[in-house]
Amino acid sequence: MPLKKDEWLALEKKAFELRNLCLDTTYWAGSGHIGGGMSVMDMMTVLYHKYMRLDKNNPNWEDRDRFVMSKGHAGIAYAPVLVDFGFNDPEQLKTFNLTNSKMGIHLDANKVVGVDASTGSLGHGMSLAAGMALAARMKGKDYKTYCILGDGECDEGSNWEAAMTIAHYKITNLICFVDRNKCMIDGRTEDVMKLEPFCDKWRAFGFEVKDIDGNNISELCDAIDEALANTGDKPYMIVANTLKGCCIDFMEDDYHWHYGALNEEKYEQAKKSLEAAYKKRCERAQKEGL
Amino acid sequence: MAGGLTYTAVESTALSTAEYYGKALVELGEQHDDVVALTADLGKSTKIGMFQEHFPDRFFNVGIAEQNMFGVAAGMAKAGMVPFLSTFSVFASLRSADQLHTDICYQNVNAKIIATHSGTSFGQAGSTHHAICDMAVVRSMPNITLICPADGMETVNAVRAAYENPGPYYIRINRGFDRVLNSSTDYGFEVGKAIELHEGTDITVIACGSCAFQALQAANFLENADGLKVRVLNMHTIKPLDKEAVVKAIGDTRRIITVEDHNVIGGLGSAVAEVVAETGKGCAFKRLGIQDQFAPIGLHEDIMSILGIDSNGIIAAVRETMKADFELDDDWDDET
């Protein structure tokens, strides 16, 4: 079911603000994993601003929902989200990647407030998230754990070890996503290492799979609502089909923007493109929202 | 470290080292609700399966998937549990090295790796199952404590210490039975503090794991046969190393031999050599262990003999090292 217009528009506004902050951070840092940062931002927006149970005044609250950014190189998106949420000083974004900064490409859970797991080496996040979810089960806690993987990351065999464990132990208090932007460093995923039939693979590993538009906030919420209402034994995998560089016209669907630099001209161009994309997205929310 | 776990004299020779570990872990599980155990299809072999019999809800066999096991354990630790993980040392240190490095050491989580079948103790399985570089790998990772217990009682002490002290622990124990060095757990075990098994002023043998017993036997023999006073240190903790004991040994005996069931590169011998070199003091020095080669197939005691890390090998090395020449004066300044 589509989101109500007001909520949809509010989430679009937040996603727009966070994408802006991600662009700013990339500009301040000189460069960054901007393509994957833009593709994942709608997932981050709905998790942090609709679903996750967090206490702004107590980031280490024992009963908080957990989040694992398995595609750890998306720190350029994750850090702005945590700063905007109020967990970290906004000035820190201006030091991103600089010597002795608390924030760098891959966020360190022991340095950045609100990060539940240090990631960066790919193929680790699902296992970490499974451990957090199993701990909730053992401790009788009702918190949820969310984990976002990159699609290129799914080449790593360790993900499939984790997938077997999650299905075997029926870890349904964990919801996983793949940011399926179909691009990785050296090219398109299907050219570098074929992933398709991707959804079938997750199904074969015992997951209930939602195959959605991951840059559509309403579709994301619909999928998460269904996963949260899960009373069965199967864990949920939300395959979020996204666009690399989403909302920035000269980056969209171009694997060369896996990691890139923004000079002043490109930065201004990106900002204008984002503004235009935001307008279109709001029109869609107005039209399709309830 | 007096504890509740006691053994009869019969048990102390009838239990394998891993069985001591299993009993100690069950005891911890009874005392603490946050202890959880994980294995990768080696519950029986590593004896972590003893925990499963008592606490099935706190035991997870993740199948033959070591990388995943380390990640799951790190996640559990992040959420307040105290996971104990067991697989063979060769897999714990190599197959899942990335997860050990990033998920456990970098995040500095409270996870305890009890790695069995260390060194050449699974001798007949060949080099795919010998752990000859695990200490080198683990020692170079920040935040982790590395212990190589000499026998079953020391394993119990190490496992208890691992629970009591926060942060990552890697404890490497042998497959099968170790010669008994300690008849109880009450002998003053302390993480990071070497234990003097035999007094001596002529030469110091620094050993860990099953080599500690062999070193003690060698010292007793050399005292009777050659009149040599061999100091024997059981250096159960490889990291943090008891540097004070090494420096004292240099000053008191000026001859040091290290003995380990591990490659001489990167393990106990290297750790002691680093201390010796940094003191700038003259000291005859020799490393016994696996001489940068893959070990043969065979019974553990036979392999130890072939490698020269049994009592006979240590006796020969001591006699050789006693011939080493160095300045006999007490003027250290001209050597620094």
Contacts between the chains, C-beta under 8 A, distances in Angstrom:
chain1	res1	chain2	res2	distance
A	62	B	80	7.2
A	66	B	78	8.0
A	66	B	79	7.2
A	68	B	75	7.7
A	108	B	106	7.9
A	109	B	78	7.8
A	109	B	107	5.9
A	110	B	107	6.8
A	110	B	108	6.6
A	116	B	78	6.6
A	117	B	74	7.7
A	117	B	75	7.1
A	117	B	78	6.4
A	117	B	103	7.8
A	117	B	107	7.0
A	118	B	102	6.9
A	118	B	103	7.9
A	118	B	106	5.7
A	118	B	107	5.0
A	119	B	102	7.9
A	120	B	102	7.1
A	121	B	98	5.5
A	121	B	102	4.9
A	123	B	67	7.5
A	124	B	71	5.2
A	124	B	98	7.7
A	124	B	99	6.3
A	124	B	102	6.5
A	124	B	103	5.8
A	125	B	71	8.0
A	126	B	71	7.6
A	127	B	67	7.3
A	127	B	68	4.7
A	127	B	69	7.9
A	127	B	70	7.4
A	127	B	71	2.5
A	127	B	72	4.9
A	127	B	74	7.6
A	127	B	75	6.6
A	127	B	99	7.4
A	127	B	103	7.6
A	128	B	71	5.1
A	128	B	72	7.5
A	128	B	74	5.7
A	128	B	75	4.0
A	128	B	78	7.1
A	128	B	103	6.2
A	129	B	75	6.1
A	130	B	68	7.9
A	130	B	71	7.5
A	130	B	72	5.2
A	130	B	75	6.2
A	131	B	71	6.7
A	131	B	72	4.0
A	131	B	73	6.2
A	131	B	74	6.2
A	131	B	75	2.2
A	131	B	76	4.1
A	131	B	77	7.5
A	131	B	78	7.0
A	131	B	79	7.0
A	131	B	83	7.7
A	132	B	75	4.3
A	132	B	76	7.2
A	132	B	78	6.0
A	132	B	79	4.6
A	133	B	75	7.7
A	134	B	60	6.9
A	134	B	72	6.9
A	134	B	75	7.5
A	134	B	76	6.1
A	135	B	36	8.0
A	135	B	75	7.0
A	135	B	76	4.7
A	135	B	78	7.8
A	135	B	79	3.4
A	135	B	80	6.4
A	135	B	81	5.0
A	136	B	79	6.7
A	138	B	36	6.6
A	138	B	57	6.9
A	138	B	58	6.3
A	138	B	76	8.0
A	138	B	81	6.5
A	139	B	79	7.4
A	139	B	80	6.9
A	139	B	81	7.6
A	157	B	67	7.8
A	158	B	65	7.9
A	158	B	67	4.3
A	158	B	68	5.9
A	158	B	71	7.2
A	158	B	99	7.7
A	161	B	62	7.4
A	161	B	63	7.6
A	161	B	65	3.7
A	161	B	67	6.0
A	161	B	68	3.6
A	162	B	68	4.9
A	162	B	71	6.7
A	162	B	72	7.6
A	164	B	63	6.4
A	164	B	65	6.9
A	164	B	68	7.8
A	165	B	60	7.9
A	165	B	62	5.0
A	165	B	63	7.4
A	165	B	65	7.1
A	165	B	68	5.7
A	165	B	72	6.5
A	168	B	63	7.6
A	169	B	60	7.1
